[in-house]
């Protein structure tokens, strides 16, 4: 993340990044939710 961006853009980037990473984790380990 670059400090050139506005706070709103940073938030959007973080939301997208979080969705991607969480989606990848679900894809890799679909049984993680069941074990929890």
mmCIF entry with sequence, helices, sheets and N, C-alpha, C, O atoms, coordinates in Angstrom:
data_MODEL
# 
_entry.id   MODEL 
# 
_entity.id                         1 
_entity.type                       polymer 
_entity.pdbx_number_of_molecules   1 
# 
_entity_poly.entity_id                      1 
_entity_poly.type                           'polypeptide(L)' 
_entity_poly.nstd_linkage                   no 
_entity_poly.nstd_monomer                   no 
_entity_poly.pdbx_seq_one_letter_code       
;(UNK)(UNK)(UNK)(UNK)(UNK)(UNK)(UNK)(UNK)(UNK)(UNK)(UNK)(UNK)(UNK)(UNK)(UNK)(UNK)
(UNK)(UNK)(UNK)(UNK)(UNK)(UNK)(UNK)(UNK)(UNK)(UNK)(UNK)(UNK)(UNK)(UNK)(UNK)(UNK)
(UNK)(UNK)(UNK)(UNK)
;
_entity_poly.pdbx_seq_one_letter_code_can   XXXXXXXXXXXXXXXXXXXXXXXXXXXXXXXXXXXX 
_entity_poly.pdbx_strand_id                 A 
# 
loop_
_entity_poly_seq.entity_id 
_entity_poly_seq.num 
_entity_poly_seq.mon_id 
_entity_poly_seq.hetero 
1 1  UNK n 
1 2  UNK n 
1 3  UNK n 
1 4  UNK n 
1 5  UNK n 
1 6  UNK n 
1 7  UNK n 
1 8  UNK n 
1 9  UNK n 
1 10 UNK n 
1 11 UNK n 
1 12 UNK n 
1 13 UNK n 
1 14 UNK n 
1 15 UNK n 
1 16 UNK n 
1 17 UNK n 
1 18 UNK n 
1 19 UNK n 
1 20 UNK n 
1 21 UNK n 
1 22 UNK n 
1 23 UNK n 
1 24 UNK n 
1 25 UNK n 
1 26 UNK n 
1 27 UNK n 
1 28 UNK n 
1 29 UNK n 
1 30 UNK n 
1 31 UNK n 
1 32 UNK n 
1 33 UNK n 
1 34 UNK n 
1 35 UNK n 
1 36 UNK n 
# 
_struct_asym.id          A 
_struct_asym.entity_id   1 
# 
loop_
_struct_conf.conf_type_id 
_struct_conf.id 
_struct_conf.pdbx_PDB_helix_id 
_struct_conf.beg_label_comp_id 
_struct_conf.beg_label_asym_id 
_struct_conf.beg_label_seq_id 
_struct_conf.pdbx_beg_PDB_ins_code 
_struct_conf.end_label_comp_id 
_struct_conf.end_label_asym_id 
_struct_conf.end_label_seq_id 
_struct_conf.pdbx_end_PDB_ins_code 
_struct_conf.beg_auth_comp_id 
_struct_conf.beg_auth_asym_id 
_struct_conf.beg_auth_seq_id 
_struct_conf.end_auth_comp_id 
_struct_conf.end_auth_asym_id 
_struct_conf.end_auth_seq_id 
_struct_conf.pdbx_PDB_helix_class 
_struct_conf.details 
_struct_conf.pdbx_PDB_helix_length 
HELX_P HELX_P1 AA1 UNK A 7  ? UNK A 28 ? UNK A 7  UNK A 28 1 ? 22 
HELX_P HELX_P2 AA2 UNK A 32 ? UNK A 35 ? UNK A 32 UNK A 35 1 ? 4  
# 
_struct_conf_type.id          HELX_P 
_struct_conf_type.criteria    ? 
_struct_conf_type.reference   ? 
# 
loop_
_atom_site.group_PDB 
_atom_site.id 
_atom_site.type_symbol 
_atom_site.label_atom_id 
_atom_site.label_alt_id 
_atom_site.label_comp_id 
_atom_site.label_asym_id 
_atom_site.label_entity_id 
_atom_site.label_seq_id 
_atom_site.pdbx_PDB_ins_code 
_atom_site.Cartn_x 
_atom_site.Cartn_y 
_atom_site.Cartn_z 
_atom_site.occupancy 
_atom_site.B_iso_or_equiv 
_atom_site.pdbx_formal_charge 
_atom_site.auth_seq_id 
_atom_site.auth_comp_id 
_atom_site.auth_asym_id 
_atom_site.auth_atom_id 
_atom_site.pdbx_PDB_model_num 
ATOM 1   N N  . UNK A 1 1  ? 0.847   -1.205  0.000  1.00 0.00 ? 1  UNK A N  1 
ATOM 2   C CA . UNK A 1 1  ? 0.000   0.000   0.000  1.00 0.00 ? 1  UNK A CA 1 
ATOM 3   C C  . UNK A 1 1  ? 0.878   1.249   0.000  1.00 0.00 ? 1  UNK A C  1 
ATOM 4   O O  . UNK A 1 1  ? 1.841   1.347   0.761  1.00 0.00 ? 1  UNK A O  1 
ATOM 5   N N  . UNK A 1 2  ? 0.536   2.182   -0.850 1.00 0.00 ? 2  UNK A N  1 
ATOM 6   C CA . UNK A 1 2  ? 1.321   3.419   -0.918 1.00 0.00 ? 2  UNK A CA 1 
ATOM 7   C C  . UNK A 1 2  ? 0.594   4.523   -0.166 1.00 0.00 ? 2  UNK A C  1 
ATOM 8   O O  . UNK A 1 2  ? -0.636  4.576   -0.175 1.00 0.00 ? 2  UNK A O  1 
ATOM 9   N N  . UNK A 1 3  ? 1.339   5.394   0.479  1.00 0.00 ? 3  UNK A N  1 
ATOM 10  C CA . UNK A 1 3  ? 0.730   6.484   1.257  1.00 0.00 ? 3  UNK A CA 1 
ATOM 11  C C  . UNK A 1 3  ? 0.164   7.569   0.345  1.00 0.00 ? 3  UNK A C  1 
ATOM 12  O O  . UNK A 1 3  ? -0.424  8.540   0.819  1.00 0.00 ? 3  UNK A O  1 
ATOM 13  N N  . UNK A 1 4  ? 0.347   7.396   -0.985 1.00 0.00 ? 4  UNK A N  1 
ATOM 14  C CA . UNK A 1 4  ? -0.202  8.390   -1.917 1.00 0.00 ? 4  UNK A CA 1 
ATOM 15  C C  . UNK A 1 4  ? -1.725  8.291   -1.984 1.00 0.00 ? 4  UNK A C  1 
ATOM 16  O O  . UNK A 1 4  ? -2.412  9.265   -2.290 1.00 0.00 ? 4  UNK A O  1 
ATOM 17  N N  . UNK A 1 5  ? -2.229  7.109   -1.697 1.00 0.00 ? 5  UNK A N  1 
ATOM 18  C CA . UNK A 1 5  ? -3.668  6.904   -1.823 1.00 0.00 ? 5  UNK A CA 1 
ATOM 19  C C  . UNK A 1 5  ? -4.424  7.572   -0.684 1.00 0.00 ? 5  UNK A C  1 
ATOM 20  O O  . UNK A 1 5  ? -3.878  7.832   0.389  1.00 0.00 ? 5  UNK A O  1 
ATOM 21  N N  . UNK A 1 6  ? -5.687  7.840   -0.951 1.00 0.00 ? 6  UNK A N  1 
ATOM 22  C CA . UNK A 1 6  ? -6.545  8.419   0.087  1.00 0.00 ? 6  UNK A CA 1 
ATOM 23  C C  . UNK A 1 6  ? -6.996  7.314   1.032  1.00 0.00 ? 6  UNK A C  1 
ATOM 24  O O  . UNK A 1 6  ? -6.967  6.142   0.655  1.00 0.00 ? 6  UNK A O  1 
ATOM 25  N N  . UNK A 1 7  ? -7.409  7.651   2.240  1.00 0.00 ? 7  UNK A N  1 
ATOM 26  C CA . UNK A 1 7  ? -7.869  6.635   3.202  1.00 0.00 ? 7  UNK A CA 1 
ATOM 27  C C  . UNK A 1 7  ? -8.963  5.745   2.633  1.00 0.00 ? 7  UNK A C  1 
ATOM 28  O O  . UNK A 1 7  ? -8.996  4.543   2.894  1.00 0.00 ? 7  UNK A O  1 
ATOM 29  N N  . UNK A 1 8  ? -9.857  6.343   1.857  1.00 0.00 ? 8  UNK A N  1 
ATOM 30  C CA . UNK A 1 8  ? -10.960 5.552   1.294  1.00 0.00 ? 8  UNK A CA 1 
ATOM 31  C C  . UNK A 1 8  ? -10.407 4.500   0.338  1.00 0.00 ? 8  UNK A C  1 
ATOM 32  O O  . UNK A 1 8  ? -10.850 3.352   0.351  1.00 0.00 ? 8  UNK A O  1 
ATOM 33  N N  . UNK A 1 9  ? -9.451  4.887   -0.484 1.00 0.00 ? 9  UNK A N  1 
ATOM 34  C CA . UNK A 1 9  ? -8.879  3.922   -1.425 1.00 0.00 ? 9  UNK A CA 1 
ATOM 35  C C  . UNK A 1 9  ? -8.132  2.827   -0.672 1.00 0.00 ? 9  UNK A C  1 
ATOM 36  O O  . UNK A 1 9  ? -8.186  1.658   -1.054 1.00 0.00 ? 9  UNK A O  1 
ATOM 37  N N  . UNK A 1 10 ? -7.443  3.201   0.388  1.00 0.00 ? 10 UNK A N  1 
ATOM 38  C CA . UNK A 1 10 ? -6.721  2.193   1.173  1.00 0.00 ? 10 UNK A CA 1 
ATOM 39  C C  . UNK A 1 10 ? -7.690  1.187   1.776  1.00 0.00 ? 10 UNK A C  1 
ATOM 40  O O  . UNK A 1 10 ? -7.425  -0.014  1.800  1.00 0.00 ? 10 UNK A O  1 
ATOM 41  N N  . UNK A 1 11 ? -8.810  1.695   2.260  1.00 0.00 ? 11 UNK A N  1 
ATOM 42  C CA . UNK A 1 11 ? -9.814  0.806   2.847  1.00 0.00 ? 11 UNK A CA 1 
ATOM 43  C C  . UNK A 1 11 ? -10.342 -0.153  1.791  1.00 0.00 ? 11 UNK A C  1 
ATOM 44  O O  . UNK A 1 11 ? -10.500 -1.346  2.050  1.00 0.00 ? 11 UNK A O  1 
ATOM 45  N N  . UNK A 1 12 ? -10.614 0.370   0.604  1.00 0.00 ? 12 UNK A N  1 
ATOM 46  C CA . UNK A 1 12 ? -11.123 -0.490  -0.470 1.00 0.00 ? 12 UNK A CA 1 
ATOM 47  C C  . UNK A 1 12 ? -10.096 -1.560  -0.814 1.00 0.00 ? 12 UNK A C  1 
ATOM 48  O O  . UNK A 1 12 ? -10.441 -2.727  -0.998 1.00 0.00 ? 12 UNK A O  1 
ATOM 49  N N  . UNK A 1 13 ? -8.846  -1.162  -0.899 1.00 0.00 ? 13 UNK A N  1 
ATOM 50  C CA . UNK A 1 13 ? -7.791  -2.124  -1.229 1.00 0.00 ? 13 UNK A CA 1 
ATOM 51  C C  . UNK A 1 13 ? -7.707  -3.199  -0.150 1.00 0.00 ? 13 UNK A C  1 
ATOM 52  O O  . UNK A 1 13 ? -7.578  -4.386  -0.450 1.00 0.00 ? 13 UNK A O  1 
ATOM 53  N N  . UNK A 1 14 ? -7.782  -2.772  1.105  1.00 0.00 ? 14 UNK A N  1 
ATOM 54  C CA . UNK A 1 14 ? -7.702  -3.740  2.194  1.00 0.00 ? 14 UNK A CA 1 
ATOM 55  C C  . UNK A 1 14 ? -8.893  -4.700  2.162  1.00 0.00 ? 14 UNK A C  1 
ATOM 56  O O  . UNK A 1 14 ? -8.740  -5.894  2.421  1.00 0.00 ? 14 UNK A O  1 
ATOM 57  N N  . UNK A 1 15 ? -10.073 -4.178  1.843  1.00 0.00 ? 15 UNK A N  1 
ATOM 58  C CA . UNK A 1 15 ? -11.254 -5.042  1.769  1.00 0.00 ? 15 UNK A CA 1 
ATOM 59  C C  . UNK A 1 15 ? -11.085 -6.077  0.662  1.00 0.00 ? 15 UNK A C  1 
ATOM 60  O O  . UNK A 1 15 ? -11.368 -7.260  0.851  1.00 0.00 ? 15 UNK A O  1 
ATOM 61  N N  . UNK A 1 16 ? -10.618 -5.613  -0.497 1.00 0.00 ? 16 UNK A N  1 
ATOM 62  C CA . UNK A 1 16 ? -10.418 -6.539  -1.619 1.00 0.00 ? 16 UNK A CA 1 
ATOM 63  C C  . UNK A 1 16 ? -9.355  -7.568  -1.259 1.00 0.00 ? 16 UNK A C  1 
ATOM 64  O O  . UNK A 1 16 ? -9.515  -8.760  -1.522 1.00 0.00 ? 16 UNK A O  1 
ATOM 65  N N  . UNK A 1 17 ? -8.264  -7.095  -0.652 1.00 0.00 ? 17 UNK A N  1 
ATOM 66  C CA . UNK A 1 17 ? -7.184  -8.008  -0.272 1.00 0.00 ? 17 UNK A CA 1 
ATOM 67  C C  . UNK A 1 17 ? -7.688  -9.038  0.740  1.00 0.00 ? 17 UNK A C  1 
ATOM 68  O O  . UNK A 1 17 ? -7.354  -10.220 0.654  1.00 0.00 ? 17 UNK A O  1 
ATOM 69  N N  . UNK A 1 18 ? -8.482  -8.585  1.680  1.00 0.00 ? 18 UNK A N  1 
ATOM 70  C CA . UNK A 1 18 ? -9.009  -9.496  2.694  1.00 0.00 ? 18 UNK A CA 1 
ATOM 71  C C  . UNK A 1 18 ? -9.916  -10.541 2.054  1.00 0.00 ? 18 UNK A C  1 
ATOM 72  O O  . UNK A 1 18 ? -9.870  -11.719 2.409  1.00 0.00 ? 18 UNK A O  1 
ATOM 73  N N  . UNK A 1 19 ? -10.742 -10.096 1.104  1.00 0.00 ? 19 UNK A N  1 
ATOM 74  C CA . UNK A 1 19 ? -11.635 -11.049 0.432  1.00 0.00 ? 19 UNK A CA 1 
ATOM 75  C C  . UNK A 1 19 ? -10.822 -12.090 -0.321 1.00 0.00 ? 19 UNK A C  1 
ATOM 76  O O  . UNK A 1 19 ? -11.135 -13.279 -0.280 1.00 0.00 ? 19 UNK A O  1 
ATOM 77  N N  . UNK A 1 20 ? -9.775  -11.638 -1.009 1.00 0.00 ? 20 UNK A N  1 
ATOM 78  C CA . UNK A 1 20 ? -8.959  -12.565 -1.799 1.00 0.00 ? 20 UNK A CA 1 
ATOM 79  C C  . UNK A 1 20 ? -8.281  -13.573 -0.882 1.00 0.00 ? 20 UNK A C  1 
ATOM 80  O O  . UNK A 1 20 ? -8.315  -14.776 -1.145 1.00 0.00 ? 20 UNK A O  1 
ATOM 81  N N  . UNK A 1 21 ? -7.662  -13.087 0.196  1.00 0.00 ? 21 UNK A N  1 
ATOM 82  C CA . UNK A 1 21 ? -6.922  -13.990 1.079  1.00 0.00 ? 21 UNK A CA 1 
ATOM 83  C C  . UNK A 1 21 ? -7.876  -14.953 1.780  1.00 0.00 ? 21 UNK A C  1 
ATOM 84  O O  . UNK A 1 21 ? -7.576  -16.140 1.905  1.00 0.00 ? 21 UNK A O  1 
ATOM 85  N N  . UNK A 1 22 ? -9.020  -14.453 2.236  1.00 0.00 ? 22 UNK A N  1 
ATOM 86  C CA . UNK A 1 22 ? -9.967  -15.332 2.919  1.00 0.00 ? 22 UNK A CA 1 
ATOM 87  C C  . UNK A 1 22 ? -10.525 -16.363 1.943  1.00 0.00 ? 22 UNK A C  1 
ATOM 88  O O  . UNK A 1 22 ? -10.757 -17.516 2.308  1.00 0.00 ? 22 UNK A O  1 
ATOM 89  N N  . UNK A 1 23 ? -10.738 -15.938 0.700  1.00 0.00 ? 23 UNK A N  1 
ATOM 90  C CA . UNK A 1 23 ? -11.252 -16.870 -0.311 1.00 0.00 ? 23 UNK A CA 1 
ATOM 91  C C  . UNK A 1 23 ? -10.209 -17.947 -0.602 1.00 0.00 ? 23 UNK A C  1 
ATOM 92  O O  . UNK A 1 23 ? -10.550 -19.120 -0.757 1.00 0.00 ? 23 UNK A O  1 
ATOM 93  N N  . UNK A 1 24 ? -8.955  -17.552 -0.674 1.00 0.00 ? 24 UNK A N  1 
ATOM 94  C CA . UNK A 1 24 ? -7.894  -18.526 -0.935 1.00 0.00 ? 24 UNK A CA 1 
ATOM 95  C C  . UNK A 1 24 ? -7.797  -19.518 0.219  1.00 0.00 ? 24 UNK A C  1 
ATOM 96  O O  . UNK A 1 24 ? -7.618  -20.715 -0.004 1.00 0.00 ? 24 UNK A O  1 
ATOM 97  N N  . UNK A 1 25 ? -7.913  -19.028 1.440  1.00 0.00 ? 25 UNK A N  1 
ATOM 98  C CA . UNK A 1 25 ? -7.828  -19.917 2.597  1.00 0.00 ? 25 UNK A CA 1 
ATOM 99  C C  . UNK A 1 25 ? -8.986  -20.920 2.573  1.00 0.00 ? 25 UNK A C  1 
ATOM 100 O O  . UNK A 1 25 ? -8.796  -22.101 2.865  1.00 0.00 ? 25 UNK A O  1 
ATOM 101 N N  . UNK A 1 26 ? -10.174 -20.448 2.226  1.00 0.00 ? 26 UNK A N  1 
ATOM 102 C CA . UNK A 1 26 ? -11.318 -21.353 2.149  1.00 0.00 ? 26 UNK A CA 1 
ATOM 103 C C  . UNK A 1 26 ? -11.101 -22.377 1.046  1.00 0.00 ? 26 UNK A C  1 
ATOM 104 O O  . UNK A 1 26 ? -11.483 -23.540 1.175  1.00 0.00 ? 26 UNK A O  1 
ATOM 105 N N  . UNK A 1 27 ? -10.486 -21.931 -0.032 1.00 0.00 ? 27 UNK A N  1 
ATOM 106 C CA . UNK A 1 27 ? -10.244 -22.825 -1.159 1.00 0.00 ? 27 UNK A CA 1 
ATOM 107 C C  . UNK A 1 27 ? -9.215  -23.895 -0.790 1.00 0.00 ? 27 UNK A C  1 
ATOM 108 O O  . UNK A 1 27 ? -9.371  -25.070 -1.124 1.00 0.00 ? 27 UNK A O  1 
ATOM 109 N N  . UNK A 1 28 ? -8.173  -23.466 -0.101 1.00 0.00 ? 28 UNK A N  1 
ATOM 110 C CA . UNK A 1 28 ? -7.105  -24.396 0.245  1.00 0.00 ? 28 UNK A CA 1 
ATOM 111 C C  . UNK A 1 28 ? -7.554  -25.379 1.321  1.00 0.00 ? 28 UNK A C  1 
ATOM 112 O O  . UNK A 1 28 ? -7.311  -26.582 1.219  1.00 0.00 ? 28 UNK A O  1 
ATOM 113 N N  . UNK A 1 29 ? -8.218  -24.851 2.361  1.00 0.00 ? 29 UNK A N  1 
ATOM 114 C CA . UNK A 1 29 ? -8.611  -25.715 3.482  1.00 0.00 ? 29 UNK A CA 1 
ATOM 115 C C  . UNK A 1 29 ? -10.111 -25.582 3.743  1.00 0.00 ? 29 UNK A C  1 
ATOM 116 O O  . UNK A 1 29 ? -10.515 -24.856 4.651  1.00 0.00 ? 29 UNK A O  1 
ATOM 117 N N  . UNK A 1 30 ? -10.931 -26.266 2.970  1.00 0.00 ? 30 UNK A N  1 
ATOM 118 C CA . UNK A 1 30 ? -12.388 -26.163 3.147  1.00 0.00 ? 30 UNK A CA 1 
ATOM 119 C C  . UNK A 1 30 ? -12.862 -26.821 4.436  1.00 0.00 ? 30 UNK A C  1 
ATOM 120 O O  . UNK A 1 30 ? -13.997 -26.599 4.858  1.00 0.00 ? 30 UNK A O  1 
ATOM 121 N N  . UNK A 1 31 ? -12.009 -27.628 5.070  1.00 0.00 ? 31 UNK A N  1 
ATOM 122 C CA . UNK A 1 31 ? -12.419 -28.314 6.291  1.00 0.00 ? 31 UNK A CA 1 
ATOM 123 C C  . UNK A 1 31 ? -12.066 -27.515 7.537  1.00 0.00 ? 31 UNK A C  1 
ATOM 124 O O  . UNK A 1 31 ? -12.386 -27.933 8.650  1.00 0.00 ? 31 UNK A O  1 
ATOM 125 N N  . UNK A 1 32 ? -11.411 -26.370 7.367  1.00 0.00 ? 32 UNK A N  1 
ATOM 126 C CA . UNK A 1 32 ? -10.999 -25.578 8.533  1.00 0.00 ? 32 UNK A CA 1 
ATOM 127 C C  . UNK A 1 32 ? -12.227 -25.115 9.317  1.00 0.00 ? 32 UNK A C  1 
ATOM 128 O O  . UNK A 1 32 ? -12.209 -25.108 10.548 1.00 0.00 ? 32 UNK A O  1 
ATOM 129 N N  . UNK A 1 33 ? -13.285 -24.731 8.616  1.00 0.00 ? 33 UNK A N  1 
ATOM 130 C CA . UNK A 1 33 ? -14.490 -24.261 9.311  1.00 0.00 ? 33 UNK A CA 1 
ATOM 131 C C  . UNK A 1 33 ? -15.140 -25.417 10.067 1.00 0.00 ? 33 UNK A C  1 
ATOM 132 O O  . UNK A 1 33 ? -15.643 -25.231 11.175 1.00 0.00 ? 33 UNK A O  1 
ATOM 133 N N  . UNK A 1 34 ? -15.131 -26.590 9.483  1.00 0.00 ? 34 UNK A N  1 
ATOM 134 C CA . UNK A 1 34 ? -15.758 -27.735 10.143 1.00 0.00 ? 34 UNK A CA 1 
ATOM 135 C C  . UNK A 1 34 ? -14.997 -28.101 11.418 1.00 0.00 ? 34 UNK A C  1 
ATOM 136 O O  . UNK A 1 34 ? -15.606 -28.426 12.437 1.00 0.00 ? 34 UNK A O  1 
ATOM 137 N N  . UNK A 1 35 ? -13.675 -28.047 11.359 1.00 0.00 ? 35 UNK A N  1 
ATOM 138 C CA . UNK A 1 35 ? -12.878 -28.407 12.531 1.00 0.00 ? 35 UNK A CA 1 
ATOM 139 C C  . UNK A 1 35 ? -13.074 -27.383 13.649 1.00 0.00 ? 35 UNK A C  1 
ATOM 140 O O  . UNK A 1 35 ? -13.015 -27.736 14.827 1.00 0.00 ? 35 UNK A O  1 
ATOM 141 N N  . UNK A 1 36 ? -13.303 -26.132 13.292 1.00 0.00 ? 36 UNK A N  1 
ATOM 142 C CA . UNK A 1 36 ? -13.525 -25.107 14.315 1.00 0.00 ? 36 UNK A CA 1 
ATOM 143 C C  . UNK A 1 36 ? -14.933 -25.263 14.886 1.00 0.00 ? 36 UNK A C  1 
ATOM 144 O O  . UNK A 1 36 ? -15.330 -24.499 15.766 1.00 0.00 ? 36 UNK A O  1 
# 
